[in-house]
Amino acid sequence: MIVARPMNRPLVQGALLLATILTISACDAATGSPSGSPAASSPAFSPGPSATISLPITTPDAAASLVIASDPRFTAIAKQDPNMVGVCCFYQASARGDGSFQVAVQIGWGDCPAGCINRHDWLYIVTADGTVTLDRETGPAVPPGVNGGGAGGGGAGGSLPGGPGIAGQALAGPTCPVVKPGDPACNDRPVAGATILIRDGTGAVVAQMTTDVNGQFQLAVPAGQYVVEPQPVQGLMGTAPKVDVTVGGAFEVVRITYDTGIR
C-alpha cells in the first residue's frame, strides 16, 4: 500500500511498492488469475489510470497512478479533460525536470456545473523510485459523500461529523501576481486566527470562533437560517464577505475569502 506523507516524515520507499507488486503477481500465478487482475479472494486493488505500476516511474500518468492508489477518496478521480465543463474532480500530472513528477488532485462540490463553489486541492511529488510525498494541501474540508469524501478520514480537517452544523475555511488570495489557471502554487492560503461570528435568523450572535492553523472552523447548530460573518484580519484588505447559510440535517460547508491585495 502506498501512503502519502508530509515532507517532514519518512518517505515511502519504492522497494516496498516493488515488493507489493511482486507479491500480487505471485498470487495471480498461483490462482490462475489473469496478470494484473487480483484473485476473487484477494482485496480489490485499483491502481488508477494506468493498467500496471512498475518501477522506475517514467511518465506523469504512472506517477498519478501511485497518487490515486494512495488515498481512498481518489478512487474515482480521472485525468482532467480540458474539453469538459462542470467536472468536479480530476488530476493533473507533469514532469518536473529533475526526474520526478508533480501530481495535482482536485475535488470540488457545490454547483459544479457552474465551476464548483468549493474546492479542495492536493499537490504531490512522485520520484522515480515510487516515493509519494504530499507537498501541500489547501481548501475546505471535503464533506462526506463528495467523491468518497470522508472515507478514510484525513485531509485538511478530515471528514465532518454528523450534522446539523456549519463548517468552513478562511482563505486569502490571490497569492501570485499573475495566477495561472490550475497552478496549485497559486492556490489561496489558509487564514489562521481569524474571528468568525455566527448569527441566527434574528441577527443574534450564537457563536464566536477562531480559525485554526488550517483556517478551518466548525460548529454544531440546530437546523435553520444563519449568517457567517468574518471579522477583519490584520494584514489583509477589508473584510471577507458575509455568507448566508441554510442548515438542514447535515453540516453545511462554507468558504470565507479574504483579499491579500496582491495584484
C-alpha positions as CSV (number, residue, x, y, z in Angstrom):
1,M,0.0,0.0,0.0
2,I,1.4,3.4,-0.9
3,V,0.9,6.0,1.9
4,A,1.3,9.7,1.2
5,R,3.1,11.5,4.0
6,P,4.1,15.1,4.5
7,M,7.7,16.1,3.7
8,N,8.8,16.1,7.3
9,R,8.0,12.4,7.8
10,P,9.9,9.3,6.5
11,L,9.1,8.8,2.8
12,V,7.5,5.6,1.4
13,Q,10.3,3.6,-0.3
14,G,10.0,2.3,-3.8
15,A,11.2,-1.1,-2.6
16,L,8.0,-1.6,-0.6
17,L,5.9,-0.9,-3.7
18,L,8.0,-3.3,-5.8
19,A,7.6,-6.0,-3.2
20,T,3.9,-5.4,-3.2
21,I,3.7,-5.7,-7.0
22,L,5.8,-8.9,-7.0
23,T,3.5,-10.4,-4.3
24,I,0.4,-9.6,-6.3
25,S,2.0,-11.2,-9.4
26,A,2.9,-14.3,-7.5
27,C,-0.7,-14.6,-6.2
28,D,-2.0,-14.2,-9.8
29,A,0.2,-17.0,-10.9
30,A,-0.8,-19.3,-8.1
31,T,-4.5,-18.8,-8.6
32,G,-4.5,-18.7,-12.4
33,S,-5.9,-15.2,-12.5
34,P,-5.0,-13.0,-15.5
35,S,-2.0,-10.8,-14.9
36,G,-2.9,-7.5,-13.3
37,S,-6.3,-8.9,-12.0
38,P,-6.5,-9.8,-8.3
39,A,-7.9,-13.2,-7.4
40,A,-11.5,-13.3,-6.3
41,S,-10.5,-13.9,-2.7
42,S,-8.0,-11.1,-2.7
43,P,-8.8,-7.4,-1.8
44,A,-9.5,-5.3,-4.9
45,F,-6.7,-3.1,-6.0
46,S,-7.3,-0.1,-8.2
47,P,-4.0,1.4,-9.4
48,G,-5.7,4.4,-11.1
49,P,-5.4,5.5,-14.7
50,S,-2.5,3.2,-15.6
51,A,-3.2,-0.6,-16.0
52,T,0.0,-1.5,-14.2
53,I,2.5,0.2,-11.9
54,S,6.2,-0.7,-12.5
55,L,9.4,0.9,-11.4
56,P,11.1,3.2,-12.2
57,I,8.3,5.8,-12.7
58,T,8.9,7.4,-16.1
59,T,5.7,9.1,-17.0
60,P,3.3,11.6,-15.4
61,D,0.4,9.1,-15.7
62,A,2.3,6.4,-13.9
63,A,3.1,8.9,-11.1
64,A,-0.6,9.8,-10.9
65,S,-1.5,6.1,-10.6
66,L,0.5,5.9,-7.4
67,V,-1.2,9.1,-6.0
68,I,-4.7,7.8,-6.9
69,A,-3.9,4.5,-5.2
70,S,-2.6,6.3,-2.0
71,D,-6.0,7.7,-0.8
72,P,-9.4,6.0,-1.0
73,R,-11.0,9.4,-1.7
74,F,-9.3,9.5,-5.0
75,T,-10.7,6.2,-6.4
76,A,-13.0,7.8,-8.9
77,I,-10.5,10.6,-9.9
78,A,-9.7,10.8,-13.6
79,K,-7.3,12.9,-15.7
80,Q,-8.5,16.4,-16.4
81,D,-10.2,16.8,-19.8
82,P,-9.8,20.4,-20.9
83,N,-12.8,20.0,-23.2
84,M,-15.2,19.0,-20.3
85,V,-17.1,21.7,-18.4
86,G,-18.5,21.3,-14.9
87,V,-16.3,18.4,-13.8
88,C,-15.9,18.4,-10.0
89,C,-12.9,16.1,-9.6
90,F,-9.7,15.4,-11.6
91,Y,-5.9,15.2,-11.5
92,Q,-3.2,16.9,-13.5
93,A,0.3,15.4,-13.8
94,S,3.5,16.8,-15.3
95,A,7.3,16.2,-15.2
96,R,9.4,18.5,-13.0
97,G,12.7,18.3,-14.9
98,D,14.7,16.6,-12.2
99,G,13.3,13.1,-12.9
100,S,10.4,13.5,-10.5
101,F,6.7,14.3,-11.2
102,Q,4.1,16.7,-9.9
103,V,0.6,15.5,-9.4
104,A,-2.2,17.9,-8.5
105,V,-5.6,16.5,-7.4
106,Q,-8.8,18.5,-7.0
107,I,-12.2,17.6,-5.5
108,G,-14.9,20.2,-5.9
109,W,-18.5,20.5,-4.7
110,G,-21.4,22.9,-4.7
111,D,-22.9,23.9,-8.1
112,C,-20.1,22.2,-10.1
113,P,-21.8,22.6,-13.5
114,A,-21.1,26.3,-13.0
115,G,-17.5,25.7,-11.8
116,C,-17.8,24.4,-8.2
117,I,-18.2,26.8,-5.3
118,N,-15.8,24.9,-3.1
119,R,-12.6,23.1,-4.0
120,H,-10.0,21.1,-2.1
121,D,-6.6,20.7,-3.7
122,W,-3.6,18.3,-3.0
123,L,-0.2,18.6,-4.6
124,Y,2.1,15.5,-4.6
125,I,5.7,14.9,-5.7
126,V,6.5,11.4,-7.0
127,T,10.1,10.3,-7.6
128,A,11.3,7.7,-10.0
129,D,11.7,5.1,-7.2
130,G,8.0,5.3,-6.4
131,T,8.1,7.6,-3.4
132,V,4.9,9.7,-3.0
133,T,5.2,12.9,-0.9
134,L,2.3,15.3,-0.1
135,D,3.8,18.7,-0.7
136,R,0.8,20.9,0.2
137,E,-3.0,20.7,0.7
138,T,-5.5,23.6,0.6
139,G,-9.2,24.1,0.6
140,P,-12.2,23.5,2.9
141,A,-12.7,20.0,4.4
142,V,-14.3,17.6,1.9
143,P,-17.9,16.8,3.1
144,P,-18.9,13.2,3.5
145,G,-20.3,11.7,0.3
146,V,-18.5,14.0,-2.1
147,N,-16.5,11.8,-4.4
148,G,-15.8,9.5,-1.4
149,G,-15.1,12.4,0.9
150,G,-14.9,11.3,4.5
151,A,-13.7,7.8,3.5
152,G,-10.6,7.1,5.5
153,G,-10.6,10.5,7.2
154,G,-7.5,12.5,6.5
155,G,-7.4,15.7,4.6
156,A,-7.5,19.2,5.9
157,G,-10.0,18.9,8.7
158,G,-10.8,15.3,7.9
159,S,-14.4,14.2,7.5
160,L,-17.1,16.0,9.2
161,P,-19.3,14.6,12.0
162,G,-23.0,14.1,11.6
163,G,-24.9,17.3,11.4
164,P,-26.6,19.6,11.6
165,G,-23.9,22.3,11.7
166,I,-21.7,24.8,9.9
167,A,-18.1,24.2,8.8
168,G,-15.7,26.2,6.7
169,Q,-12.3,27.5,5.9
170,A,-11.0,31.1,5.7
171,L,-8.6,31.6,2.7
172,A,-6.7,34.6,1.4
173,G,-5.9,35.2,-2.2
174,P,-4.6,35.9,-4.7
175,T,-1.1,34.6,-3.7
176,C,0.6,35.2,-7.1
177,P,0.7,38.5,-9.1
178,V,-0.3,36.5,-12.2
179,V,-2.5,33.5,-11.4
180,K,-2.2,30.7,-14.0
181,P,-5.4,28.5,-14.1
182,G,-4.8,25.1,-12.5
183,D,-1.5,26.1,-10.9
184,P,-1.5,24.8,-7.3
185,A,1.4,27.1,-6.4
186,C,-1.0,30.0,-6.6
187,N,-3.8,28.5,-4.5
188,D,-5.3,30.7,-1.8
189,R,-3.6,30.3,1.5
190,P,-5.4,29.4,4.8
191,V,-6.0,32.3,7.2
192,A,-5.3,31.2,10.8
193,G,-6.6,33.2,13.8
194,A,-9.4,34.9,12.0
195,T,-12.5,35.6,14.1
196,I,-15.8,34.3,12.7
197,L,-19.2,35.2,14.1
198,I,-22.2,33.0,13.6
199,R,-25.6,34.9,13.7
200,D,-29.0,33.2,13.7
201,G,-32.1,34.3,11.8
202,T,-32.8,37.1,14.2
203,G,-29.3,38.6,13.9
204,A,-28.2,37.5,17.4
205,V,-24.6,36.2,17.7
206,V,-24.9,32.5,18.7
207,A,-21.1,31.7,18.5
208,Q,-17.7,33.4,18.0
209,M,-15.0,31.1,16.7
210,T,-11.3,31.5,15.8
211,T,-10.0,29.7,12.7
212,D,-7.3,27.0,13.3
213,V,-3.8,26.7,11.7
214,N,-5.6,25.5,8.5
215,G,-8.0,28.4,8.5
216,Q,-10.8,26.0,9.5
217,F,-13.8,26.1,11.8
218,Q,-16.9,24.1,12.6
219,L,-19.9,24.4,14.9
220,A,-22.8,22.1,15.6
221,V,-26.1,24.2,15.4
222,P,-29.8,23.4,15.1
223,A,-31.3,23.5,11.6
224,G,-32.2,27.0,10.5
225,Q,-31.0,30.2,8.9
226,Y,-27.6,31.6,9.8
227,V,-25.1,34.2,8.7
228,V,-21.4,33.5,8.8
229,E,-19.7,36.9,9.5
230,P,-15.9,37.1,9.2
231,Q,-14.1,39.9,11.0
232,P,-11.2,42.0,9.7
233,V,-7.8,40.4,9.8
234,Q,-4.6,42.5,10.2
235,G,-2.5,42.5,7.0
236,L,-5.4,41.6,4.7
237,M,-7.5,44.1,2.8
238,G,-11.0,44.9,4.0
239,T,-13.2,42.2,5.4
240,A,-14.3,39.0,3.8
241,P,-18.0,39.0,2.7
242,K,-20.7,37.5,4.9
243,V,-22.1,34.1,3.9
244,D,-25.8,33.2,4.3
245,V,-26.3,29.6,5.3
246,T,-29.3,27.4,5.4
247,V,-28.6,24.4,7.7
248,G,-30.7,21.3,7.3
249,G,-29.8,17.8,8.6
250,A,-26.1,17.8,7.7
251,F,-23.1,20.1,8.0
252,E,-23.1,23.0,5.5
253,V,-19.6,23.8,4.3
254,V,-18.8,27.5,3.5
255,R,-15.8,29.3,2.1
256,I,-14.6,32.6,3.5
257,T,-12.4,34.6,1.1
258,Y,-10.1,37.4,2.2
259,D,-8.2,39.7,-0.1
260,T,-4.4,39.7,0.1
261,G,-4.1,42.8,-2.0
262,I,-1.7,41.2,-4.4
263,R,-2.2,42.4,-8.0
